Amino acid sequence: MTLRLTDEETEALRKAAEAENVSMQEFARAAIRDRAARWEADRDAFLSDFVTKNKGLLDRLGQ
């Protein structure tokens, strides 16, 4: 995989990685893991809420 960043994104990544005292690659990979985990948590919360709010409809559709 090749990740293409703008000059501004590269500089922001460099500064953030330097501030955390990690490599740019380590910082980017951690950011991806964090964002993916948030996305999964948001998805799971949405689905749980959807099922709760639409239980009657889902029960009828399942018949």
C-alpha angles and dihedrals in degrees: 000000000000120000114202117201132183118245089256093051091048091051092048090050092048092051094046093048091048091050090052091044093235134113120272089246093052091048093049093047092050090049091052092049091048093049093046091051091050090048091052092048091049091048093049092048091049093050093047091050091046093052092047094048094043101038094123093049093046091049091052092047090051093058 
